[in-house]
Amino acid sequence: MTLLRVNVFPGGFNWPIFAAMETGLFAGNGIEIALQATTGSVAQMAGLAAGEFEIAMTAFDNIVAYVEGQGEAPIGPQPEFFAFLGSDDSFLSLVGKSEIIDAADVRGRKVSVDAATTGYAFALFDMLAQSGLNEGDYTVVRVGGMAQRFQDLCSGDTAATLLSSPYDLLAGNVGLRVIARLPPPYQGNVGAARRVWARRNAEVVAAFIRSYVAAIGWLYDAANKPRACAILQHHVSGMTPDLAEASYTRLLDPQSGFFRDGRLHKDGVRRVLDLRTRYAKPRRPLDPAKYISDEYWRLAQIAPG
């Protein structure tokens, strides 16, 4: 059995990992998972560079940013970082205080991000731009990951932020408002690693992908819904039966839920790169091949012998 340390942002978007752990899918592929929770992308990317864990489940844009040396952690360019698995389109929603009716109401207010040059920050800036807001029309504050931003939105003076499920589903229960959802395509969460480690452990990477995709298939099977919801409640703090039911509807929607195939989606990758080309400084052309590889996904399609 191979021990894999997997670093994640806390939240229901880790459901396939929870399911693969609980149903024995990882064990069946010879993997034991040690989950680590991160407080934000700066800590996560620094930890990946230092070899503190083997796999990071993270926003695809984080990988692009750190390969290009545009991340906020003081670790310099990380050409070894790459994404090998595509999980979802991020399930992102613009969530604000109750008085924020639409994105234009953010003018003159604070919006929160994990980091201003990575993650979902550029998706947020673009959504605000669609409502006529440009740089300088609002103040950007760095707060941390989804859990931190949700708590800040509840108790601080921040007007809005981008949140994934189940935090967007919790919004109405605590007096917040879902203003808009990020439309697809967009490559959200990915499985990422260092190339040198992946080359030395190709079969392990393939086994992780194989387990993850099988877990997604298991989750989509309606017969497994009661147990799936119980698994989510067990692993996510504050997850109620009603919220688990709503999360199932949102995260396992046949059209917009988890990617069934576990592949990095080209249109979503292209949109992330387009946003980084527009908003990152310095601006530069971006080649998808620098940040992704599908060789391990292809290897995962071969039944282990």
Secondary structure as UniProt FT lines:
FT   STRAND          2..8
FT   HELIX           12..14
FT   HELIX           15..22
FT   TURN            23..24
FT   HELIX           25..28
FT   TURN            29..30
FT   STRAND          31..37
FT   HELIX           41..49
FT   TURN            50..51
FT   STRAND          55..59
FT   HELIX           60..67
FT   TURN            68..69
FT   TURN            74..75
FT   TURN            79..80
FT   STRAND          81..86
FT   STRAND          93..96
FT   TURN            98..99
FT   HELIX           103..106
FT   TURN            107..108
FT   STRAND          110..113
FT   TURN            116..117
FT   TURN            119..120
FT   HELIX           121..130
FT   TURN            131..132
FT   TURN            135..136
FT   STRAND          139..142
FT   HELIX           146..155
FT   STRAND          160..163
FT   TURN            165..166
FT   HELIX           167..170
FT   HELIX           171..174
FT   STRAND          177..181
FT   STRAND          189..194
FT   HELIX           195..200
FT   HELIX           202..220
FT   HELIX           222..224
FT   HELIX           225..235
FT   TURN            237..238
FT   HELIX           241..251
FT   TURN            254..256
FT   HELIX           266..279
FT   HELIX           288..290
FT   HELIX           295..300
//
